[in-house]
Amino acid sequence: MLYLGHFSFDEHNDDDEGRFGYFSCMVEAKSPEHAEKAFKKLILDMRKKKTLFTEPADIYLDTFIEIGALPPTGVVTRYTSYNRELAPVCITTYLPGENKGECKPYFWYPDDRPDLAEEIDAEEGVECVPFISFEPTAAQKRKSELLKLQKERERAARLAVQEKRKPFSPKHHW
């Protein structure tokens, strides 16, 4: 069976200029449980090969869809609408059309959080739990430390310059 996964991600870096975004991917698997494992393997391989996710990041599996027989007219798998004034707040729905064919959506939650499944079923706001988290590599941690040291030195140098620039001392005042 084919599964189409819709993901979102938040990348983190020390400059507070992290990125966020969305991606979709497909895997072939015997069951939804096997599809989750296949998605995880695919994403981990992308990181390992440095194709994607080279920065520390949290990856969220928004939903995945089992692709059965499609209706003759096709199927919309994901619809997201943003309010321009409130972006990035959005409304998202999966398989919004009436004729879904034999496509079925699944929502992922960690095994230790069955309460999230109940919230999804009740259509309540759901706490976002990362599907995968990529921590900083040793090189990224070292770079972060060096950037912090550099910023501290630059700040100290600016303070030292300010101290030297006092144009008037108390003896010059009339």
VENVEN-V559845 format. One record per residue. N is the residue number from 0. RES is the residue in three letters. PSI is psi in radians with two decimals (* if undefined). D_LAST is the distance of its C-alpha to the last C-alpha in Angstrom with 2 decimals. Layout:
n = <N;N>
res = <RES;RES>
psi = <PSI;PSI>
d_last = <D_LAST;D_LAST>
//
This chain:
n = <0;1;2;3;4;5;6;7;8;9;10;11;12;13;14;15;16;17;18;19;20;21;22;23;24;25;26;27;28;29;30;31;32;33;34;35;36;37;38;39;40;41;42;43;44;45;46;47;48;49;50;51;52;53;54;55;56;57;58;59;60;61;62;63;64;65;66;67;68;69;70;71;72;73;74;75;76;77;78;79;80;81;82;83;84;85;86;87;88;89;90;91;92;93;94;95;96;97;98;99;100;101;102;103;104;105;106;107;108;109;110;111;112;113;114;115;116;117;118;119;120;121;122;123;124;125;126;127;128;129;130;131;132;133;134;135;136;137;138;139;140;141;142;143;144;145;146;147;148;149;150;151;152;153;154;155;156;157;158;159;160;161;162;163;164;165;166;167;168;169;170;171;172;173>
res = <MET;LEU;TYR;LEU;GLY;HIS;PHE;SER;PHE;ASP;GLU;HIS;ASN;ASP;ASP;ASP;GLU;GLY;ARG;PHE;GLY;TYR;PHE;SER;CYS;MET;VAL;GLU;ALA;LYS;SER;PRO;GLU;HIS;ALA;GLU;LYS;ALA;PHE;LYS;LYS;LEU;ILE;LEU;ASP;MET;ARG;LYS;LYS;LYS;THR;LEU;PHE;THR;GLU;PRO;ALA;ASP;ILE;TYR;LEU;ASP;THR;PHE;ILE;GLU;ILE;GLY;ALA;LEU;PRO;PRO;THR;GLY;VAL;VAL;THR;ARG;TYR;THR;SER;TYR;ASN;ARG;GLU;LEU;ALA;PRO;VAL;CYS;ILE;THR;THR;TYR;LEU;PRO;GLY;GLU;ASN;LYS;GLY;GLU;CYS;LYS;PRO;TYR;PHE;TRP;TYR;PRO;ASP;ASP;ARG;PRO;ASP;LEU;ALA;GLU;GLU;ILE;ASP;ALA;GLU;GLU;GLY;VAL;GLU;CYS;VAL;PRO;PHE;ILE;SER;PHE;GLU;PRO;THR;ALA;ALA;GLN;LYS;ARG;LYS;SER;GLU;LEU;LEU;LYS;LEU;GLN;LYS;GLU;ARG;GLU;ARG;ALA;ALA;ARG;LEU;ALA;VAL;GLN;GLU;LYS;ARG;LYS;PRO;PHE;SER;PRO;LYS;HIS;HIS;TRP>
psi = <2.51;2.49;2.30;2.08;2.35;2.15;2.76;2.82;2.69;2.04;2.56;2.41;2.99;-0.30;0.06;0.43;0.57;2.83;2.76;2.77;-2.93;2.65;2.79;2.62;2.85;2.53;2.80;2.29;2.85;-0.46;2.92;-0.66;-0.73;-0.57;-0.74;-0.79;-0.70;-0.71;-0.80;-0.79;-0.77;-0.81;-0.73;-0.67;-0.69;-0.73;-0.80;-0.69;-0.02;0.55;-0.76;2.89;0.87;-0.24;2.79;2.43;2.71;2.22;2.28;2.29;1.72;-0.81;2.83;2.62;2.22;2.15;1.83;-2.53;2.29;2.58;2.74;-0.50;-0.03;-3.07;2.43;2.21;-0.48;2.35;2.17;2.32;2.29;2.50;2.15;-0.65;-0.37;0.12;2.41;0.27;2.34;2.96;2.26;2.45;2.68;2.42;1.01;-0.31;2.84;-0.62;1.72;-0.07;-2.34;0.70;2.44;2.23;2.59;2.55;2.27;2.52;2.63;2.63;-0.55;0.13;1.06;-0.32;-0.50;-0.63;-0.69;-0.69;-0.69;-0.80;-0.60;0.01;0.65;2.94;2.35;2.37;2.33;2.18;2.20;2.44;-0.72;2.45;2.29;2.05;2.81;2.51;2.96;-0.71;-0.69;-0.66;-0.75;-0.77;-0.71;-0.77;-0.75;-0.70;-0.70;-0.76;-0.75;-0.76;-0.70;-0.74;-0.76;-0.71;-0.74;-0.69;-0.71;-0.72;-0.68;-0.72;-0.72;-0.67;-0.67;-0.41;0.12;1.87;-0.48;2.35;2.93;-0.53;-0.29;-0.17;2.45;*>
d_last = <89.28;86.14;82.84;79.82;76.53;73.40;70.21;66.47;63.77;60.11;58.61;55.58;52.98;49.52;47.82;48.88;50.75;54.17;57.01;59.70;62.99;66.72;69.79;73.53;76.20;79.93;82.07;85.74;86.66;89.54;87.61;84.22;83.46;84.31;82.20;79.12;79.75;80.34;77.08;75.19;76.90;76.17;72.45;72.18;73.98;71.55;68.64;70.51;71.24;67.61;68.92;66.81;64.44;62.64;59.59;59.66;61.27;63.12;66.32;67.94;71.61;71.46;75.24;78.20;81.32;84.85;86.35;89.99;92.02;89.89;90.96;92.27;89.19;86.70;84.07;80.32;78.94;75.31;73.51;69.75;67.87;64.08;62.14;59.55;56.86;57.60;58.36;59.15;61.00;64.59;68.17;70.67;74.42;77.08;80.52;79.80;83.04;86.20;88.38;86.99;90.21;90.42;86.68;85.11;81.44;80.27;76.99;75.77;74.39;74.16;77.20;75.14;73.89;77.02;74.93;73.48;77.01;77.47;74.22;75.38;78.78;77.18;74.97;71.84;68.46;68.86;66.41;65.89;67.06;66.81;70.15;68.59;65.15;63.99;61.49;59.15;60.87;59.68;58.20;56.35;54.98;53.79;52.19;50.41;49.08;47.87;46.12;44.33;43.22;42.02;39.99;38.43;37.51;36.02;33.92;32.73;31.89;29.84;27.86;27.31;26.04;23.59;22.21;21.82;20.01;16.70;14.56;11.14;11.06;8.97;7.96;6.42;3.84;0.00>
//
